[in-house]
């Protein structure tokens, strides 16, 4: 993600995320976890926290939910809150840490205004590292929240390359109409390896009765070619093709570029949960992402800004940063053109897993 708070930063371009749509599910799951376990110290982890405004607002809502539960319905003091913010080491954690003093002051001021007699402590720490593996000590967490992170794979699938290291997916850097079945299989295999490792790792860290709420991009059926998330990647491929036709970049550079993204189906997610066996699937819902963007801004521009905030560092590393403005202007225009023909409907999943 692009750090800081500039025009192309993730903090300024995360409005298309659908976390508001699943807020009720998230907070209800947290409340049920607390009521069933009643810890004096509540351990919460945000995996893939990034550095946008959503990060701390989500924590505030969680604290307020449990505070209200303990005061109105249980008449007991609230627990202390241990909140672990996780993302890759390149995440702009400092953007979060810089505003923590103001966050604590505003949070506790609001808690006092709500009439809470006991203001328990809230401890927030950064935990850099990949969540495809162990991050935390045994049985220290009650609740895990991960929003729009698990569709990112740990690496570009190895099966996308032949024995000489050449890509078998030339002309596209995701699954497209022209991709061979080997490409789809390579991406699925990598997702299965990564997601099963994620579940095994979390099973060691989450207490019995704890829950995970996972929000990720997916697809609505078994086809990889639809007018959802896969189609947005196809439009980005077209944008690169236009740059090639303009002589801005070489086709060989495009052929060598692949993304570590995968939008699974519901069946693929459910199968991995079943095979790993440590969690019960309490809730699985599929929904279309809301179009939530600023007035006087087209949908294409909003999508382009969001994708740029996420992909810019990888694209600039491979192609050079001088292509970025032109690339994403073309991309935004293509999204608007296609939307005028037929609506683009990215699909998301919200999944609630309970530790057995």
C-alpha positions as CSV (number, residue, x, y, z in Angstrom):
1,X,0.0,0.0,0.0
2,X,1.1,3.6,-0.6
3,X,1.8,5.2,2.8
4,X,1.3,8.7,4.1
5,X,-1.7,10.9,3.4
6,X,-0.9,12.2,-0.1
7,X,-3.3,12.2,-3.1
8,X,-2.3,8.7,-4.2
9,X,-2.0,7.2,-0.6
10,X,-4.1,4.3,0.6
11,X,-5.3,6.5,3.4
12,X,-7.0,8.8,0.9
13,X,-8.2,6.1,-1.5
14,X,-9.8,3.3,0.6
15,X,-13.4,4.5,0.4
16,X,-14.3,1.7,-2.0
17,X,-13.7,-1.0,0.6
18,X,-17.0,-2.5,1.9
19,X,-16.1,-2.6,5.6
20,X,-19.2,-0.5,6.5
21,X,-21.4,-3.1,4.8
22,X,-20.2,-5.8,7.2
23,X,-19.8,-3.7,10.3
24,X,-22.8,-5.3,11.9
25,X,-21.5,-8.8,11.4
26,X,-18.1,-7.9,12.7
27,X,-19.3,-6.2,15.9
28,X,-21.9,-8.9,16.6
29,X,-19.2,-11.6,16.3
30,X,-16.9,-9.7,18.6
31,X,-19.8,-9.2,21.1
32,X,-20.7,-13.0,21.0
33,X,-17.0,-13.9,21.5
34,X,-16.7,-11.7,24.6
35,X,-19.9,-12.8,26.2
36,X,-19.0,-16.5,25.7
37,X,-15.4,-16.2,27.0
38,X,-15.6,-13.2,29.5
39,X,-11.8,-12.5,29.5
40,X,-10.4,-9.7,31.7
41,X,-7.9,-9.0,28.9
42,X,-9.4,-9.1,25.4
43,X,-6.9,-9.9,22.6
44,X,-7.8,-8.6,19.2
45,X,-5.7,-8.7,16.0
46,X,-6.2,-6.8,12.8
47,X,-4.4,-8.7,10.0
48,X,-3.6,-6.6,7.0
49,X,-4.4,-3.4,8.8
50,X,-2.8,-1.1,6.3
51,X,-2.6,2.6,7.2
52,X,-5.9,4.1,6.2
53,X,-8.5,5.9,8.4
54,X,-10.4,2.6,8.6
55,X,-7.7,1.1,10.8
56,X,-8.3,3.1,14.0
57,X,-12.1,3.7,13.4
58,X,-12.6,-0.1,13.4
59,X,-10.8,-0.3,16.8
60,X,-12.9,2.5,18.2
61,X,-16.1,0.7,17.2
62,X,-14.9,-2.5,18.7
63,X,-14.0,-0.9,22.1
64,X,-17.3,1.0,22.1
65,X,-19.3,-2.2,21.4
66,X,-17.7,-4.2,24.3
67,X,-17.9,-1.1,26.6
68,X,-21.6,-0.9,25.9
69,X,-22.1,-4.6,26.3
70,X,-20.5,-4.7,29.8
71,X,-22.3,-1.6,31.0
72,X,-25.9,-2.0,29.7
73,X,-26.3,-5.8,29.7
74,X,-23.8,-7.3,32.2
75,X,-23.1,-4.5,34.7
76,X,-19.5,-5.3,35.0
77,X,-16.3,-3.4,34.2
78,X,-15.0,-3.6,30.6
79,X,-11.9,-5.7,29.9
80,X,-8.6,-4.2,29.0
81,X,-8.0,-4.3,25.3
82,X,-4.9,-5.7,23.6
83,X,-5.0,-4.7,19.9
84,X,-2.3,-6.0,17.6
85,X,-2.0,-4.3,14.2
86,X,-0.4,-6.6,11.6
87,X,0.8,-5.9,8.1
88,X,3.9,-6.4,6.0
89,X,7.1,-4.6,7.2
90,X,6.8,-2.1,4.3
91,X,3.4,-0.9,5.7
92,X,3.5,2.7,6.9
93,X,3.0,1.9,10.6
94,X,4.3,5.4,11.5
95,X,1.3,7.0,9.9
96,X,-0.8,5.1,12.5
97,X,1.5,5.6,15.5
98,X,1.7,9.4,14.9
99,X,-2.0,9.8,15.5
100,X,-2.3,7.3,18.4
101,X,-2.1,10.0,21.2
102,X,-5.0,11.9,19.7
103,X,-6.9,8.7,19.1
104,X,-6.5,7.7,22.8
105,X,-7.7,11.1,23.9
106,X,-10.7,11.2,21.6
107,X,-11.6,7.6,22.4
108,X,-11.6,8.0,26.2
109,X,-13.4,11.4,25.9
110,X,-16.2,9.7,24.0
111,X,-16.2,6.8,26.6
112,X,-16.7,9.3,29.4
113,X,-19.4,11.1,27.5
114,X,-21.2,7.8,27.2
115,X,-21.3,7.6,30.9
116,X,-18.8,4.7,31.4
117,X,-17.8,4.6,35.0
118,X,-14.6,2.5,34.3
119,X,-12.3,3.5,31.5
120,X,-10.2,0.4,30.9
121,X,-6.9,0.5,29.2
122,X,-6.4,0.1,25.4
123,X,-3.0,-1.2,24.3
124,X,-2.2,-0.9,20.6
125,X,0.9,-2.4,19.1
126,X,2.3,-3.0,15.6
127,X,3.2,-6.6,14.5
128,X,5.0,-6.4,11.2
129,X,5.2,-9.7,9.2
130,X,3.3,-12.0,6.9
131,X,0.2,-13.7,8.2
132,X,1.1,-16.7,6.1
133,X,2.8,-18.2,9.1
134,X,2.8,-17.7,12.9
135,X,2.7,-14.2,14.3
136,X,1.6,-14.4,17.9
137,X,2.2,-16.6,21.0
138,X,0.0,-19.6,21.6
139,X,-3.7,-19.0,22.6
140,X,-3.4,-15.2,23.2
141,X,-6.2,-14.0,20.9
142,X,-9.9,-14.0,21.2
143,X,-10.8,-12.2,18.0
144,X,-9.2,-11.7,14.6
145,X,-10.4,-9.3,12.0
146,X,-9.0,-9.2,8.4
147,X,-10.4,-6.8,5.8
148,X,-9.5,-7.2,2.1
149,X,-6.1,-8.9,2.6
150,X,-6.6,-12.6,2.1
151,X,-7.1,-12.4,-1.7
152,X,-3.4,-11.4,-1.8
153,X,-1.2,-14.5,-2.2
154,X,2.1,-15.0,-0.5
155,X,3.8,-15.0,-3.9
156,X,3.2,-15.2,-7.6
157,X,2.3,-18.9,-8.3
158,X,5.3,-20.9,-9.4
159,X,3.1,-22.8,-11.8
160,X,2.9,-19.7,-14.0
161,X,6.4,-20.4,-15.3
162,X,7.9,-23.1,-17.5
163,X,11.1,-25.0,-16.8
164,X,13.1,-22.1,-18.4
165,X,11.5,-19.5,-16.1
166,X,9.3,-18.0,-18.9
167,X,5.7,-17.1,-18.1
168,X,3.0,-19.3,-19.6
169,X,0.4,-16.5,-19.2
170,X,1.8,-14.1,-21.8
171,X,-0.5,-11.1,-22.7
172,X,-2.2,-11.1,-19.3
173,X,-1.0,-10.9,-15.7
174,X,-4.1,-12.7,-14.2
175,X,-6.6,-15.2,-15.3
176,X,-8.3,-14.1,-18.5
177,X,-10.3,-15.6,-21.4
178,X,-7.1,-16.5,-23.2
179,X,-5.4,-18.1,-20.2
180,X,-4.8,-21.9,-20.3
181,X,-6.3,-24.2,-17.6
182,X,-2.8,-24.5,-16.2
183,X,-2.9,-20.8,-15.2
184,X,-6.2,-21.2,-13.3
185,X,-4.8,-24.3,-11.6
186,X,-1.6,-22.5,-10.6
187,X,-3.5,-19.7,-8.9
188,X,-5.8,-22.1,-7.2
189,X,-3.0,-24.3,-5.9
190,X,-1.2,-21.2,-4.5
191,X,-4.4,-20.0,-2.8
192,X,-5.0,-23.5,-1.2
193,X,-1.4,-23.6,0.1
194,X,-1.6,-20.1,1.5
195,X,-5.1,-20.2,3.0
196,X,-4.5,-23.6,4.7
197,X,-1.3,-22.2,6.2
198,X,-3.1,-19.1,7.4
199,X,-5.8,-21.3,9.1
200,X,-3.2,-23.6,10.7
201,X,-1.2,-20.7,12.1
202,X,-4.3,-18.9,13.5
203,X,-5.5,-22.2,15.1
204,X,-2.5,-22.1,17.4
205,X,-3.0,-18.4,18.3
206,X,-6.8,-18.2,18.9
207,X,-8.4,-19.5,22.1
208,X,-11.3,-22.0,21.9
209,X,-14.5,-20.1,21.3
210,X,-12.6,-17.2,19.7
211,X,-13.7,-16.0,16.3
212,X,-12.3,-14.7,13.0
213,X,-14.1,-12.3,10.7
214,X,-12.5,-12.4,7.2
215,X,-13.5,-10.0,4.4
216,X,-12.0,-10.7,1.0
217,X,-12.7,-10.3,-2.7
218,X,-14.2,-13.4,-4.4
219,X,-16.2,-14.5,-7.3
220,X,-19.8,-15.6,-7.6
221,X,-19.4,-18.8,-9.5
222,X,-16.8,-21.3,-10.7
223,X,-15.9,-19.1,-13.7
224,X,-12.9,-16.9,-13.5
225,X,-14.2,-14.7,-16.4
226,X,-17.0,-12.4,-15.2
227,X,-17.7,-8.7,-14.8
228,X,-16.4,-8.5,-11.3
229,X,-12.9,-8.5,-9.8
230,X,-11.4,-10.6,-12.7
231,X,-12.8,-8.1,-15.2
232,X,-11.1,-5.2,-13.4
233,X,-7.8,-7.0,-13.8
234,X,-8.6,-7.6,-17.5
235,X,-9.1,-3.8,-17.9
236,X,-5.7,-3.2,-16.3
237,X,-4.2,-5.6,-18.8
238,X,-5.8,-3.6,-21.6
239,X,-4.4,-0.4,-20.2
240,X,-0.9,-1.9,-20.4
241,X,-1.6,-3.0,-23.9
242,X,-2.4,0.5,-24.9
243,X,0.9,1.7,-23.4
244,X,2.6,-0.9,-25.5
245,X,0.8,0.3,-28.6
246,X,2.0,3.8,-27.8
247,X,5.6,2.7,-27.5
248,X,5.7,3.7,-23.8
249,X,6.6,0.2,-22.6
250,X,7.9,-3.0,-24.2
251,X,5.6,-6.1,-24.6
252,X,8.3,-8.2,-23.0
253,X,8.0,-6.2,-19.7
254,X,4.3,-6.9,-19.7
255,X,4.8,-10.6,-20.4
256,X,7.1,-10.8,-17.4
257,X,4.6,-9.2,-15.0
258,X,2.2,-11.3,-12.9
259,X,0.2,-10.5,-9.8
260,X,-0.1,-12.4,-6.6
261,X,-3.9,-12.0,-6.4
262,X,-6.7,-14.6,-6.4
263,X,-10.4,-14.2,-6.0
264,X,-11.7,-17.6,-4.8
265,X,-15.2,-19.1,-5.0
266,X,-17.3,-19.9,-2.0
267,X,-16.7,-23.6,-2.5
268,X,-12.9,-23.1,-2.6
269,X,-13.0,-21.2,0.7
270,X,-15.3,-23.7,2.4
271,X,-13.3,-26.7,1.3
272,X,-10.1,-25.3,2.9
273,X,-11.9,-24.6,6.1
274,X,-13.3,-28.1,6.2
275,X,-9.9,-29.8,5.4
276,X,-8.0,-27.8,8.1
277,X,-10.6,-28.7,10.7
278,X,-9.8,-26.2,13.5
279,X,-12.7,-23.8,12.8
280,X,-16.4,-24.0,12.4
281,X,-17.9,-21.9,9.6
282,X,-20.6,-19.8,11.5
283,X,-21.4,-17.3,8.7
284,X,-20.7,-16.9,5.0
285,X,-22.2,-14.1,3.0
286,X,-21.5,-12.9,-0.5
287,X,-22.3,-9.3,-1.5
288,X,-21.6,-6.7,-4.2
289,X,-19.4,-3.9,-3.3
290,X,-21.0,-0.5,-2.8
291,X,-20.0,2.4,-5.0
292,X,-18.9,4.9,-2.4
293,X,-16.9,7.7,-3.8
294,X,-16.6,11.5,-3.8
295,X,-19.1,13.7,-5.7
296,X,-17.8,15.0,-9.1
297,X,-15.6,11.9,-9.3
298,X,-16.4,9.1,-11.8
299,X,-16.5,5.5,-10.7
300,X,-13.6,4.8,-13.0
301,X,-11.5,7.4,-11.4
302,X,-12.3,6.1,-7.9
303,X,-11.4,2.6,-8.9
304,X,-8.2,3.7,-10.6
305,X,-7.1,5.6,-7.5
306,X,-7.9,2.7,-5.2
307,X,-6.0,0.2,-7.4
308,X,-3.1,2.6,-7.8
309,X,-2.8,3.0,-4.0
310,X,-2.5,-0.7,-3.7
311,X,-0.5,-1.6,-6.8
312,X,1.7,1.4,-7.4
313,X,4.8,0.2,-5.6
314,X,4.8,-3.1,-7.5
315,X,4.1,-1.6,-10.9
316,X,6.7,1.2,-10.5
317,X,9.3,-1.3,-9.3
318,X,8.8,-3.4,-12.5
319,X,8.0,-0.7,-15.1
320,X,9.2,2.6,-13.6
321,X,7.2,5.3,-11.9
322,X,7.1,7.5,-15.1
323,X,4.2,5.4,-16.6
324,X,1.9,5.6,-13.6
325,X,-0.1,8.8,-14.3
326,X,-0.8,7.8,-17.9
327,X,-1.5,4.2,-17.0
328,X,-4.2,4.9,-14.4
329,X,-5.8,7.7,-16.5
330,X,-6.3,5.1,-19.3
331,X,-7.5,2.5,-16.7
332,X,-10.1,4.9,-15.2
333,X,-11.4,5.8,-18.6
334,X,-11.7,2.1,-19.6
335,X,-13.6,1.3,-16.4
336,X,-16.0,4.2,-17.1
337,X,-16.5,3.1,-20.7
338,X,-17.3,-0.5,-19.7
339,X,-19.6,0.6,-16.9
340,X,-21.6,2.7,-19.4
341,X,-22.1,-0.6,-21.4
342,X,-22.8,-2.9,-18.5
343,X,-22.4,-2.6,-14.8
344,X,-19.2,-4.0,-13.3
345,X,-20.0,-5.9,-10.1
346,X,-17.0,-6.8,-7.9
347,X,-17.9,-9.5,-5.4
348,X,-16.9,-9.7,-1.7
349,X,-17.2,-12.4,1.0
350,X,-17.6,-11.9,4.7
351,X,-16.8,-15.1,6.6
352,X,-17.1,-15.8,10.4
353,X,-15.1,-18.7,11.7
354,X,-15.3,-20.0,15.3
355,X,-12.3,-21.8,16.9
356,X,-13.3,-25.3,18.0
